[in-house]
Amino acid sequence: MGGPLLWPSEEPWPHCDDAHLHVDSGFRQSPAEVWLERRMQARRHRDPGGPGLTPEEEAIKKRSAARLAERLDAGPPWPADCPVPMLPVVQLFLRDAPLLRPPGQADLLQVLWCPYEHDPDYKPSTALFWRSAAAVVDVLAAPPEPYEADYPGYVPQPCVLAPEAITEYPNSLDLSPEMRAMVGDWSRWQAAGVGVDSSYADYPREFYDVHLADAPGWKVGGWPPWGRTDPYRRYCAVCDAQMVPLLTIASFEWDGGEGRSWAPYEDQDAAYADHRDRGQAPSQPTQVEVGRTDNMQIYVCPTSPEHPHTDLIQ
């Protein structure tokens, strides 16, 4: 996640060609500055009485101040550089995520996005690339970076993945009326002998949705986490086939409430610890936040992954 990507040196780096009129969000930092701030914050949490800025950090701070002065001298409306180089979001190999179902001989999916919000849904625009990893001989060493980002949550923190296959069930909103009535019947949960906490007696469907349905976090395939809207089908703009979820880009791997039951076993203790004074919580290793701590679901056409994809904030 967050790069670097196995990107051919001879292939142009993707840029976003949309107009980017920067709204004053109170946040104007380059990806390098975002990563620097995170590194400094982590160091302060490890060693509150430690040294101040390193020479490298001082240099980045000075460049930031000079860049901001240039921007202010130019005056409003401070349009972003266009076209904007896209940022790496995630790179997935077929060997790690068999549910990808790539086209042809491809065995690698690369997802990038523009770190600016786009109308009308106020979310980053995304780009998908399928390729054969073996075909990449010379790797691009220094890809271009965007001038700045709308929010730090649009700058993924580079980190490695530990893919794990799990079983999840559809959100209760995706169930038939008959199945919805069944999971809402407390007597059925009691008869099943699954040891469901009696606090769910009045709302058994909530237990189903929180602990069994649409697993939170980043995932390939799976069921959509409805909530902002009721379920609605999305259709391919080319062939009109019903599209399927390819990838969920999540703000958190699990939530801070009962949803912590989805945390991996090795993270259970950390999931229930108080991290307010300890820096970044383990439920947000990527430090990505889409929407307002929501999920971005990327959908693809099942008949041809090369048809245009679409996305949805939930």
SVG drawing of the C-alpha trace seen along z (x, -y; Angstrom):
<svg xmlns="http://www.w3.org/2000/svg" viewBox="-40 -38 61 63">
<polyline fill="none" stroke="black" stroke-width="0.4" points="0.0,0.0 1.2,-3.5 4.0,-2.4 6.5,-1.9 4.9,-0.3 6.3,2.2 5.9,-0.5 7.7,-0.2 10.1,-3.0 9.1,-3.4 5.4,-3.8 4.0,-7.3 3.0,-7.8 -0.8,-8.4 -2.0,-12.0 -5.4,-13.4 -6.5,-15.8 -9.5,-17.2 -9.6,-20.8 -8.3,-21.2 -9.4,-24.4 -8.1,-24.2 -10.6,-25.0 -9.1,-26.4 -9.5,-23.4 -6.8,-24.6 -4.6,-21.8 -1.9,-22.4 1.0,-19.9 2.9,-17.8 3.0,-14.0 6.6,-14.3 5.4,-16.8 2.6,-14.5 5.0,-11.5 7.4,-13.8 4.7,-14.9 3.7,-11.3 7.3,-10.3 7.9,-13.2 4.6,-12.4 5.6,-8.7 9.0,-9.7 7.5,-12.1 5.3,-9.4 8.2,-7.0 10.5,-9.6 8.6,-12.7 11.8,-14.3 13.9,-13.5 15.6,-15.8 13.8,-18.3 14.0,-18.3 16.7,-16.4 18.6,-18.2 16.5,-16.3 13.3,-17.5 14.6,-21.0 15.2,-21.0 11.7,-19.7 10.2,-22.4 12.2,-25.1 11.1,-23.9 7.5,-23.9 7.7,-27.4 9.2,-28.6 6.6,-26.8 3.8,-28.3 5.2,-31.8 5.3,-31.4 1.7,-30.2 0.6,-33.2 2.5,-35.6 0.6,-34.3 -2.7,-35.1 -6.1,-33.3 -7.7,-31.2 -4.5,-29.1 -5.3,-26.4 -3.5,-23.1 -0.9,-22.1 -2.7,-20.3 -2.4,-17.6 -1.9,-16.2 0.4,-13.1 -1.6,-10.4 -0.5,-8.7 -0.1,-4.9 -2.8,-3.5 -2.3,0.3 -0.6,3.0 -2.0,6.5 -0.5,9.7 -2.8,12.5 -0.8,15.0 -1.9,13.1 -5.5,12.3 -6.9,15.0 -10.3,13.2 -8.9,10.6 -9.7,12.5 -7.5,10.3 -7.8,10.1 -5.6,12.3 -2.1,13.1 -2.1,10.3 -1.3,11.2 -0.9,7.7 -3.4,4.9 -2.3,1.4 -4.6,-1.3 -3.8,-5.0 -5.8,-8.1 -5.7,-11.8 -5.3,-13.3 -7.9,-16.0 -11.7,-15.7 -13.8,-15.8 -17.3,-16.9 -20.0,-15.8 -19.3,-13.2 -16.2,-14.8 -13.9,-11.9 -10.5,-11.2 -10.7,-9.9 -9.2,-6.5 -7.3,-4.7 -6.8,-0.9 -4.0,0.9 -3.7,4.6 -0.3,6.0 2.0,9.0 4.6,8.6 7.1,10.6 6.8,8.2 8.2,5.3 12.0,5.3 13.1,1.7 11.2,0.2 10.5,-3.5 12.8,-4.7 11.4,-8.1 7.8,-8.6 6.4,-12.2 4.4,-13.3 1.5,-15.8 2.2,-19.3 -0.1,-18.8 -3.1,-16.9 -6.5,-18.0 -6.3,-16.1 -3.6,-13.9 -6.0,-11.0 -5.6,-11.0 -1.8,-10.3 -1.5,-6.5 1.2,-5.5 3.5,-3.1 3.2,0.4 3.2,4.0 0.2,6.4 -0.6,9.6 -3.6,10.9 -5.9,13.4 -8.9,15.2 -12.0,14.8 -15.7,15.7 -18.2,12.9 -22.0,12.7 -24.1,10.1 -25.3,7.0 -28.8,7.6 -30.0,5.0 -28.8,7.4 -30.8,10.3 -34.3,11.3 -37.2,10.3 -37.5,13.9 -33.8,14.2 -33.9,10.7 -36.7,11.9 -34.8,15.1 -31.6,13.2 -33.9,10.8 -35.5,13.7 -33.9,14.0 -35.3,17.5 -33.4,18.8 -30.1,17.5 -30.9,19.2 -31.8,22.5 -28.6,22.4 -26.6,22.4 -24.0,20.0 -23.6,18.2 -24.8,14.8 -24.7,12.1 -28.1,11.7 -27.8,7.9 -28.7,8.5 -32.0,10.1 -33.9,7.0 -31.8,6.4 -30.5,9.7 -30.1,8.4 -27.5,5.9 -25.4,8.8 -25.5,10.3 -24.5,7.0 -21.8,6.1 -20.1,9.5 -20.9,11.6 -21.8,9.4 -19.6,7.3 -16.2,7.5 -14.7,4.0 -11.3,3.0 -9.5,3.2 -10.6,6.2 -10.8,7.8 -14.2,8.9 -16.6,9.6 -19.9,7.9 -20.5,4.1 -20.8,2.3 -24.1,0.5 -25.1,-2.3 -25.1,-5.7 -27.5,-4.3 -29.6,-1.3 -28.2,1.3 -28.4,0.4 -27.0,2.2 -24.3,0.6 -24.2,1.5 -21.3,1.4 -21.4,-1.7 -20.2,0.5 -22.1,3.8 -24.7,3.1 -23.6,6.1 -24.2,5.8 -20.9,4.7 -19.2,6.5 -17.1,5.3 -13.4,5.5 -11.8,3.6 -12.8,1.8 -10.5,-1.0 -11.3,-1.5 -10.6,-4.3 -10.3,-1.7 -9.6,2.0 -12.2,2.2 -14.2,-0.3 -13.7,-1.3 -16.9,0.3 -18.2,3.8 -16.8,4.2 -13.4,4.8 -14.3,8.5 -13.1,8.3 -9.5,7.5 -7.0,10.3 -6.2,12.5 -2.7,11.1 -4.1,7.6 -6.9,8.2 -5.1,6.8 -4.1,3.7 -7.6,3.3 -9.0,3.0 -6.2,0.7 -6.5,-3.1 -4.4,-4.7 -5.4,-8.3 -1.9,-9.1 0.1,-6.5 0.0,-7.8 -1.6,-6.0 -4.1,-3.3 -3.5,0.2 -6.9,0.1 -5.5,-2.5 -2.1,-1.3 -2.6,-2.9 -3.7,-6.3 -6.1,-6.6 -9.4,-8.3 -11.9,-8.4 -15.1,-10.5 -15.5,-11.2 -13.9,-8.0 -16.0,-6.0 -15.2,-3.3 -14.6,-3.6 -15.8,-0.6 -14.4,0.0 -16.6,1.9 -15.7,3.6 -17.5,5.4 -17.5,9.2 -17.5,9.8 -14.4,7.6 -12.2,6.1 -10.9,3.7 -14.3,1.9 -14.4,-1.4 -14.7,-0.8 -16.8,-2.9 -16.7,-3.6 -19.0,-4.4 -18.5,-6.0 -20.3,-4.1"/>
</svg>
